[in-house]
């Protein structure tokens, strides 16, 4: 499989026994689509990016980059992980969501066809709406799983360089593929936050800077407390196995949240969900080609079905996403024993949500310098 060239991994090809994906439109894709790209076909392109177009968020930055490079897989993968604004019909029940009793889908006529139109930001909605519109914020993958009518088409951000259109049959094909690879099984709505007493201390959290495409992405790998001595006492300076982008994990503030989101509970795991602490390595990925999307399976037939290269034990899914048990969808990469760069950081995350930097790597001296020590 191709190494990651876009902001999100393409989720691989449909597993063996999956339903036949719908045919793509007559125009061939700019690249050979796999997985989501094959399931949905090629989007009908919208307008090229004007010089003054400004993406409103990271999702739109990623969509713009994917559209500019002609990457169907990256465009679809970005949508699959995104939340979108879905306008509701005026007679829709207040507070209802797609699939709920009383929810009424809002449609538009575009080019003589019936469309459901969604937006990836309030800015894109305001640019096009004639007045106030009631919307529902919903995961794209949950939206397509509840697609109401095969004869209706789908449009995202119409008339913009981060827009695309799909016929209804392709939307259903993409929804079926997403279900087969395990995406979209979590609830639609955001979990309600239980009322809690104010914490006695103000948690110190890792705050990733806004992504700058001219700088390397910061990667992160979980390290169990039992593995700490390899780094601090033996000067271990390598990283291998499954890793993730730090900015996608910044909202996970406790060992239990990381344990659930990354699927760290495999047999023989050194991690524990009720651990008092967990450690993470963070470093800039100066050589992106080292970090490959781990397409594959738990045995050779499954690996071949995904046209992959990795065989791993459960709970490995082989679709480019961490095998978590929470509602988080986290892109996953695999690296084969790469040397960490000078300045790599080791952080401790505590059960109360606080974190602190423990040490930084001195690649010249081949040791980890503890914070506060010369």
KELO-940395 format. One record per residue (C-alpha): residue number from 1; residue in one letter; z negated, x negated, y negated; chain. Coordinates in pm, whole numbers, plus 50000, padded with zeros to 5 digits. Each point is the difference from the previous one (the first is absolute). Layout:
// residues N
{NUM; "a"; {Z; X; Y}; "A"};
...
END
This chain:
// residues 374
{1; "x"; {50000; 50000; 50000}; "A"};
{2; "x"; {50048; 49899; 49642}; "A"};
{3; "x"; {49717; 49831; 49817}; "A"};
{4; "x"; {49837; 50204; 49722}; "A"};
{5; "x"; {50229; 49997; 49700}; "A"};
{6; "x"; {49866; 50304; 49816}; "A"};
{7; "x"; {49664; 50134; 49891}; "A"};
{8; "x"; {49932; 50198; 50316}; "A"};
{9; "x"; {50090; 49952; 50364}; "A"};
{10; "x"; {50260; 50219; 50161}; "A"};
{11; "x"; {49819; 50173; 50285}; "A"};
{12; "x"; {50237; 49893; 50279}; "A"};
{13; "x"; {50239; 50194; 50218}; "A"};
{14; "x"; {49926; 50330; 50173}; "A"};
{15; "x"; {49813; 49961; 50330}; "A"};
{16; "x"; {50173; 50062; 50329}; "A"};
{17; "x"; {50031; 50370; 50070}; "A"};
{18; "x"; {50003; 50099; 49635}; "A"};
{19; "x"; {50226; 50275; 49881}; "A"};
{20; "x"; {50348; 49904; 49892}; "A"};
{21; "x"; {49994; 49931; 49627}; "A"};
{22; "x"; {50231; 50203; 49779}; "A"};
{23; "x"; {50330; 49849; 49905}; "A"};
{24; "x"; {50013; 49803; 49678}; "A"};
{25; "x"; {50224; 50105; 49712}; "A"};
{26; "x"; {50349; 49859; 49995}; "A"};
{27; "x"; {49917; 49709; 49770}; "A"};
{28; "x"; {49864; 49706; 50204}; "A"};
{29; "x"; {49667; 49849; 49901}; "A"};
{30; "x"; {49994; 49673; 49812}; "A"};
{31; "x"; {49807; 49841; 50287}; "A"};
{32; "x"; {49955; 50081; 50367}; "A"};
{33; "x"; {49723; 50257; 49995}; "A"};
{34; "x"; {49728; 50002; 50264}; "A"};
{35; "x"; {49722; 50245; 50076}; "A"};
{36; "x"; {49949; 50224; 49701}; "A"};
{37; "x"; {50345; 49912; 49871}; "A"};
{38; "x"; {50168; 50116; 50319}; "A"};
{39; "x"; {49789; 50313; 50018}; "A"};
{40; "x"; {50082; 50113; 49648}; "A"};
{41; "x"; {50346; 49859; 49950}; "A"};
{42; "x"; {50111; 49867; 49665}; "A"};
{43; "x"; {49870; 50165; 49682}; "A"};
{44; "x"; {50246; 50132; 49749}; "A"};
{45; "x"; {49962; 49744; 49722}; "A"};
{46; "x"; {49894; 50096; 49653}; "A"};
{47; "x"; {50083; 49819; 49677}; "A"};
{48; "x"; {49997; 49621; 49954}; "A"};
{49; "x"; {49701; 49867; 49810}; "A"};
{50; "x"; {50048; 50007; 49622}; "A"};
{51; "x"; {49880; 49700; 49807}; "A"};
{52; "x"; {49715; 50197; 49843}; "A"};
{53; "x"; {49873; 50167; 50320}; "A"};
{54; "x"; {49631; 49922; 50054}; "A"};
{55; "x"; {49836; 50080; 50337}; "A"};
{56; "x"; {49677; 50196; 49953}; "A"};
{57; "x"; {49814; 49850; 50298}; "A"};
{58; "x"; {50024; 49759; 50293}; "A"};
{59; "x"; {50177; 50259; 50217}; "A"};
{60; "x"; {50279; 50032; 49745}; "A"};
{61; "x"; {50021; 49622; 49965}; "A"};
{62; "x"; {50049; 49976; 50376}; "A"};
{63; "x"; {50253; 50284; 50007}; "A"};
{64; "x"; {50196; 49840; 49717}; "A"};
{65; "x"; {50010; 49665; 50179}; "A"};
{66; "x"; {50108; 50167; 50325}; "A"};
{67; "x"; {50273; 50201; 49829}; "A"};
{68; "x"; {50124; 49693; 49816}; "A"};
{69; "x"; {50031; 49802; 50322}; "A"};
{70; "x"; {50148; 50289; 50198}; "A"};
{71; "x"; {49709; 49990; 50248}; "A"};
{72; "x"; {49982; 50343; 50163}; "A"};
{73; "x"; {49710; 49899; 50225}; "A"};
{74; "x"; {49787; 49874; 49712}; "A"};
{75; "x"; {50072; 50308; 49788}; "A"};
{76; "x"; {49897; 50233; 50284}; "A"};
{77; "x"; {49698; 49791; 50100}; "A"};
{78; "x"; {49877; 50010; 49642}; "A"};
{79; "x"; {50032; 50379; 49995}; "A"};
{80; "x"; {49824; 50033; 50336}; "A"};
{81; "x"; {49691; 49828; 49859}; "A"};
{82; "x"; {50011; 50172; 49660}; "A"};
{83; "x"; {49838; 50308; 49856}; "A"};
{84; "x"; {50229; 50224; 49798}; "A"};
{85; "x"; {49965; 50285; 49752}; "A"};
{86; "x"; {50132; 50324; 50150}; "A"};
{87; "x"; {50053; 50283; 49748}; "A"};
{88; "x"; {49870; 50332; 50132}; "A"};
{89; "x"; {50161; 50337; 49938}; "A"};
{90; "x"; {49833; 50215; 49729}; "A"};
{91; "x"; {49884; 50252; 50262}; "A"};
{92; "x"; {49848; 49735; 50227}; "A"};
{93; "x"; {49629; 50051; 50073}; "A"};
{94; "x"; {49781; 49778; 49777}; "A"};
{95; "x"; {49878; 49691; 50185}; "A"};
{96; "x"; {50229; 50054; 50298}; "A"};
{97; "x"; {50201; 49721; 50159}; "A"};
{98; "x"; {50311; 49986; 50221}; "A"};
{99; "x"; {49916; 50169; 50328}; "A"};
{100; "x"; {49716; 50210; 49852}; "A"};
{101; "x"; {50017; 50380; 49988}; "A"};
{102; "x"; {50107; 50100; 49652}; "A"};
{103; "x"; {50189; 49682; 49916}; "A"};
{104; "x"; {50346; 50077; 49865}; "A"};
{105; "x"; {50262; 49725; 49983}; "A"};
{106; "x"; {50177; 49953; 49669}; "A"};
{107; "x"; {50375; 49943; 50031}; "A"};
{108; "x"; {50285; 49916; 49765}; "A"};
{109; "x"; {50376; 50036; 50015}; "A"};
{110; "x"; {50175; 49663; 49971}; "A"};
{111; "x"; {50375; 49970; 50050}; "A"};
{112; "x"; {50005; 50341; 50164}; "A"};
{113; "x"; {49731; 49913; 50257}; "A"};
{114; "x"; {49633; 50095; 50031}; "A"};
{115; "x"; {49766; 49705; 49947}; "A"};
{116; "x"; {49629; 49926; 50014}; "A"};
{117; "x"; {49946; 49743; 49726}; "A"};
{118; "x"; {49707; 49757; 49983}; "A"};
{119; "x"; {49898; 49721; 49766}; "A"};
{120; "x"; {49825; 49666; 50043}; "A"};
{121; "x"; {49820; 50013; 49665}; "A"};
{122; "x"; {49909; 50242; 49721}; "A"};
{123; "x"; {50244; 49808; 49780}; "A"};
{124; "x"; {50297; 50089; 50221}; "A"};
{125; "x"; {49886; 50364; 50007}; "A"};
{126; "x"; {49960; 50021; 49621}; "A"};
{127; "x"; {50341; 49841; 49947}; "A"};
{128; "x"; {50163; 50291; 50183}; "A"};
{129; "x"; {49773; 50304; 49971}; "A"};
{130; "x"; {50060; 50259; 49728}; "A"};
{131; "x"; {49631; 50081; 49968}; "A"};
{132; "x"; {49665; 49990; 50180}; "A"};
{133; "x"; {50033; 49999; 50379}; "A"};
{134; "x"; {49726; 50042; 50258}; "A"};
{135; "x"; {50023; 49721; 50257}; "A"};
{136; "x"; {49836; 49894; 50325}; "A"};
{137; "x"; {49945; 49631; 50072}; "A"};
{138; "x"; {50085; 49949; 50365}; "A"};
{139; "x"; {50093; 49719; 50236}; "A"};
{140; "x"; {50374; 49989; 50046}; "A"};
{141; "x"; {49966; 49973; 50378}; "A"};
{142; "x"; {49784; 50314; 50005}; "A"};
{143; "x"; {50246; 50182; 49777}; "A"};
{144; "x"; {50296; 49944; 50231}; "A"};
{145; "x"; {49797; 50099; 50308}; "A"};
{146; "x"; {49965; 50345; 49844}; "A"};
{147; "x"; {50360; 50030; 49887}; "A"};
{148; "x"; {50064; 50375; 49965}; "A"};
{149; "x"; {50375; 50042; 50052}; "A"};
{150; "x"; {50266; 49775; 50153}; "A"};
{151; "x"; {50257; 50147; 49762}; "A"};
{152; "x"; {49806; 49870; 49699}; "A"};
{153; "x"; {50068; 49647; 49877}; "A"};
{154; "x"; {49751; 49751; 49859}; "A"};
{155; "x"; {50013; 49805; 49674}; "A"};
{156; "x"; {49763; 49742; 49857}; "A"};
{157; "x"; {50019; 49908; 49630}; "A"};
{158; "x"; {50350; 50149; 49954}; "A"};
{159; "x"; {50217; 49845; 49733}; "A"};
{160; "x"; {49806; 49672; 49994}; "A"};
{161; "x"; {50057; 49656; 50153}; "A"};
{162; "x"; {49698; 50061; 50226}; "A"};
{163; "x"; {50143; 50325; 50134}; "A"};
{164; "x"; {50167; 50110; 50322}; "A"};
{165; "x"; {50111; 50315; 50179}; "A"};
{166; "x"; {49989; 50094; 50370}; "A"};
{167; "x"; {50133; 50305; 50186}; "A"};
{168; "x"; {49736; 50208; 50174}; "A"};
{169; "x"; {50106; 49896; 50351}; "A"};
{170; "x"; {49940; 49636; 49910}; "A"};
{171; "x"; {49659; 50083; 49854}; "A"};
{172; "x"; {49904; 50158; 50332}; "A"};
{173; "x"; {50136; 49699; 50187}; "A"};
{174; "x"; {49786; 49767; 49790}; "A"};
{175; "x"; {49695; 50224; 50054}; "A"};
{176; "x"; {50051; 49993; 50378}; "A"};
{177; "x"; {50034; 49623; 49999}; "A"};
{178; "x"; {49685; 49956; 49787}; "A"};
{179; "x"; {49802; 50218; 50242}; "A"};
{180; "x"; {50125; 49801; 50301}; "A"};
{181; "x"; {49878; 49670; 49855}; "A"};
{182; "x"; {49662; 50143; 49897}; "A"};
{183; "x"; {50043; 50053; 49626}; "A"};
{184; "x"; {49868; 50308; 49828}; "A"};
{185; "x"; {49733; 50110; 50248}; "A"};
{186; "x"; {49722; 49991; 49739}; "A"};
{187; "x"; {49908; 50294; 49774}; "A"};
{188; "x"; {50211; 50082; 49696}; "A"};
{189; "x"; {49725; 50004; 49747}; "A"};
{190; "x"; {49785; 49722; 49869}; "A"};
{191; "x"; {49655; 50001; 50160}; "A"};
{192; "x"; {49733; 50150; 49782}; "A"};
{193; "x"; {49752; 49749; 49869}; "A"};
{194; "x"; {49643; 50083; 50093}; "A"};
{195; "x"; {49745; 49983; 49722}; "A"};
{196; "x"; {49799; 49679; 50020}; "A"};
{197; "x"; {49717; 49849; 49806}; "A"};
{198; "x"; {50095; 49725; 49754}; "A"};
{199; "x"; {49999; 49660; 50167}; "A"};
{200; "x"; {49720; 49766; 49896}; "A"};
{201; "x"; {50255; 49728; 49925}; "A"};
{202; "x"; {50348; 50009; 49854}; "A"};
{203; "x"; {50240; 49898; 50278}; "A"};
{204; "x"; {50218; 49702; 49929}; "A"};
{205; "x"; {50345; 50083; 50125}; "A"};
{206; "x"; {50315; 49803; 50053}; "A"};
{207; "x"; {50241; 50118; 49731}; "A"};
{208; "x"; {50358; 49899; 50079}; "A"};
{209; "x"; {50222; 49939; 49702}; "A"};
{210; "x"; {50309; 50211; 49950}; "A"};
{211; "x"; {50282; 49874; 50218}; "A"};
{212; "x"; {50220; 49744; 49827}; "A"};
{213; "x"; {50327; 49958; 50195}; "A"};
{214; "x"; {50022; 49639; 49880}; "A"};
{215; "x"; {49671; 49908; 50170}; "A"};
{216; "x"; {49913; 49994; 50372}; "A"};
{217; "x"; {49830; 50298; 50161}; "A"};
{218; "x"; {49632; 49951; 50088}; "A"};
{219; "x"; {49939; 50046; 50371}; "A"};
{220; "x"; {49672; 50081; 50175}; "A"};
{221; "x"; {49859; 49956; 50350}; "A"};
{222; "x"; {49671; 50130; 50134}; "A"};
{223; "x"; {49758; 49742; 50142}; "A"};
{224; "x"; {49696; 50097; 50208}; "A"};
{225; "x"; {49662; 49848; 49913}; "A"};
{226; "x"; {49999; 49827; 50339}; "A"};
{227; "x"; {50317; 49810; 49902}; "A"};
{228; "x"; {49865; 49873; 49669}; "A"};
{229; "x"; {49890; 49660; 50130}; "A"};
{230; "x"; {50358; 49906; 50091}; "A"};
{231; "x"; {50084; 50002; 49632}; "A"};
{232; "x"; {49683; 49888; 49823}; "A"};
{233; "x"; {49881; 49740; 50251}; "A"};
{234; "x"; {50319; 49878; 50167}; "A"};
{235; "x"; {50238; 50025; 49706}; "A"};
{236; "x"; {50244; 50227; 50183}; "A"};
{237; "x"; {50294; 50050; 49765}; "A"};
{238; "x"; {50244; 50221; 50190}; "A"};
{239; "x"; {50066; 50370; 50031}; "A"};
{240; "x"; {50176; 50184; 50280}; "A"};
{241; "x"; {50042; 50348; 50140}; "A"};
{242; "x"; {50012; 50326; 49807}; "A"};
{243; "x"; {49962; 49985; 49623}; "A"};
{244; "x"; {50035; 50249; 49715}; "A"};
{245; "x"; {50065; 50014; 49627}; "A"};
{246; "x"; {49675; 49974; 49807}; "A"};
{247; "x"; {50097; 50255; 49735}; "A"};
{248; "x"; {50045; 50267; 50269}; "A"};
{249; "x"; {49643; 49942; 50122}; "A"};
{250; "x"; {49816; 49972; 49666}; "A"};
{251; "x"; {49867; 50357; 50027}; "A"};
{252; "x"; {49832; 49925; 50334}; "A"};
{253; "x"; {49653; 49897; 49889}; "A"};
{254; "x"; {49790; 49973; 50318}; "A"};
{255; "x"; {50026; 49841; 50345}; "A"};
{256; "x"; {50028; 50347; 50157}; "A"};
{257; "x"; {50295; 50097; 49779}; "A"};
{258; "x"; {50188; 49681; 50087}; "A"};
{259; "x"; {49913; 50046; 50367}; "A"};
{260; "x"; {50144; 50353; 50002}; "A"};
{261; "x"; {50309; 49933; 49786}; "A"};
{262; "x"; {50111; 49685; 50184}; "A"};
{263; "x"; {49920; 50114; 50355}; "A"};
{264; "x"; {49755; 49718; 50070}; "A"};
{265; "x"; {49830; 50178; 50291}; "A"};
{266; "x"; {50212; 49867; 50286}; "A"};
{267; "x"; {49829; 49890; 50325}; "A"};
{268; "x"; {49827; 49664; 49956}; "A"};
{269; "x"; {50022; 50021; 49622}; "A"};
{270; "x"; {49759; 49774; 49807}; "A"};
{271; "x"; {49974; 50273; 49737}; "A"};
{272; "x"; {49750; 50286; 49991}; "A"};
{273; "x"; {50026; 50318; 49797}; "A"};
{274; "x"; {49627; 49994; 49916}; "A"};
{275; "x"; {49997; 49630; 49901}; "A"};
{276; "x"; {49801; 49908; 49691}; "A"};
{277; "x"; {50284; 49779; 49877}; "A"};
{278; "x"; {50360; 49901; 50058}; "A"};
{279; "x"; {50192; 49706; 49861}; "A"};
{280; "x"; {50360; 49985; 49881}; "A"};
{281; "x"; {50239; 49718; 49919}; "A"};
{282; "x"; {50225; 50042; 49695}; "A"};
{283; "x"; {50287; 49772; 49910}; "A"};
{284; "x"; {50339; 50007; 49824}; "A"};
{285; "x"; {50297; 50030; 50236}; "A"};
{286; "x"; {50221; 49725; 49860}; "A"};
{287; "x"; {50236; 50026; 50299}; "A"};
{288; "x"; {50064; 50372; 50062}; "A"};
{289; "x"; {50226; 49923; 50297}; "A"};
{290; "x"; {49692; 49900; 50201}; "A"};
{291; "x"; {49870; 50357; 49991}; "A"};
{292; "x"; {50211; 50215; 50229}; "A"};
{293; "x"; {49981; 50372; 50067}; "A"};
{294; "x"; {49855; 50030; 50354}; "A"};
{295; "x"; {50241; 50241; 50161}; "A"};
{296; "x"; {49931; 50034; 50371}; "A"};
{297; "x"; {49773; 50175; 50246}; "A"};
{298; "x"; {49723; 49967; 50255}; "A"};
{299; "x"; {50244; 49904; 50276}; "A"};
{300; "x"; {50354; 49874; 50034}; "A"};
{301; "x"; {50172; 50342; 50028}; "A"};
{302; "x"; {49819; 50119; 49687}; "A"};
{303; "x"; {50096; 49682; 49818}; "A"};
{304; "x"; {50365; 50047; 50094}; "A"};
{305; "x"; {49992; 50363; 49891}; "A"};
{306; "x"; {49890; 49884; 49654}; "A"};
{307; "x"; {50253; 49713; 50006}; "A"};
{308; "x"; {49701; 49782; 49926}; "A"};
{309; "x"; {49859; 49658; 50080}; "A"};
{310; "x"; {49624; 50053; 50048}; "A"};
{311; "x"; {49801; 50112; 50306}; "A"};
{312; "x"; {49633; 50063; 49928}; "A"};
{313; "x"; {49718; 50192; 50166}; "A"};
{314; "x"; {49876; 50336; 49875}; "A"};
{315; "x"; {49955; 50126; 49734}; "A"};
{316; "x"; {50316; 49817; 49884}; "A"};
{317; "x"; {50272; 50249; 49900}; "A"};
{318; "x"; {50291; 49769; 49927}; "A"};
{319; "x"; {50135; 50211; 49713}; "A"};
{320; "x"; {49907; 49772; 49708}; "A"};
{321; "x"; {49670; 50168; 49916}; "A"};
{322; "x"; {49639; 49918; 50087}; "A"};
{323; "x"; {49864; 50211; 50290}; "A"};
{324; "x"; {49722; 50147; 49790}; "A"};
{325; "x"; {49791; 50307; 50077}; "A"};
{326; "x"; {49962; 50110; 49638}; "A"};
{327; "x"; {50240; 50176; 49763}; "A"};
{328; "x"; {50108; 49665; 49852}; "A"};
{329; "x"; {50354; 49883; 50078}; "A"};
{330; "x"; {50004; 49621; 49972}; "A"};
{331; "x"; {50307; 49779; 50035}; "A"};
{332; "x"; {49944; 49726; 50258}; "A"};
{333; "x"; {50155; 49655; 50043}; "A"};
{334; "x"; {49966; 49727; 50262}; "A"};
{335; "x"; {49986; 49626; 49939}; "A"};
{336; "x"; {50003; 49719; 50255}; "A"};
{337; "x"; {49734; 49741; 49911}; "A"};
{338; "x"; {50090; 49919; 49640}; "A"};
{339; "x"; {49804; 49752; 49792}; "A"};
{340; "x"; {49806; 50161; 49716}; "A"};
{341; "x"; {50087; 49874; 49650}; "A"};
{342; "x"; {49764; 49810; 49773}; "A"};
{343; "x"; {49771; 50244; 49822}; "A"};
{344; "x"; {49996; 50263; 50275}; "A"};
{345; "x"; {49686; 50211; 49971}; "A"};
{346; "x"; {49737; 50123; 50246}; "A"};
{347; "x"; {49817; 50319; 49893}; "A"};
{348; "x"; {49699; 50187; 50139}; "A"};
{349; "x"; {50004; 50382; 49990}; "A"};
{350; "x"; {49661; 50166; 50052}; "A"};
{351; "x"; {49908; 50339; 50139}; "A"};
{352; "x"; {49889; 50119; 49653}; "A"};
{353; "x"; {50349; 49946; 49857}; "A"};
{354; "x"; {49933; 49674; 49818}; "A"};
{355; "x"; {50200; 49687; 50057}; "A"};
{356; "x"; {49984; 49638; 49891}; "A"};
{357; "x"; {50210; 49692; 50042}; "A"};
{358; "x"; {49843; 49764; 50252}; "A"};
{359; "x"; {50229; 49697; 49995}; "A"};
{360; "x"; {50342; 49866; 49903}; "A"};
{361; "x"; {50221; 49769; 50200}; "A"};
{362; "x"; {50042; 49641; 49886}; "A"};
{363; "x"; {50319; 49911; 50184}; "A"};
{364; "x"; {49982; 49636; 49889}; "A"};
{365; "x"; {49654; 49943; 50150}; "A"};
{366; "x"; {50059; 50245; 50289}; "A"};
{367; "x"; {49679; 50190; 49937}; "A"};
{368; "x"; {49876; 50328; 49857}; "A"};
{369; "x"; {49800; 49951; 49681}; "A"};
{370; "x"; {49724; 50257; 49969}; "A"};
{371; "x"; {49985; 50179; 49668}; "A"};
{372; "x"; {49736; 49836; 49779}; "A"};
{373; "x"; {50022; 49665; 50179}; "A"};
{374; "x"; {50186; 49698; 49858}; "A"};
END
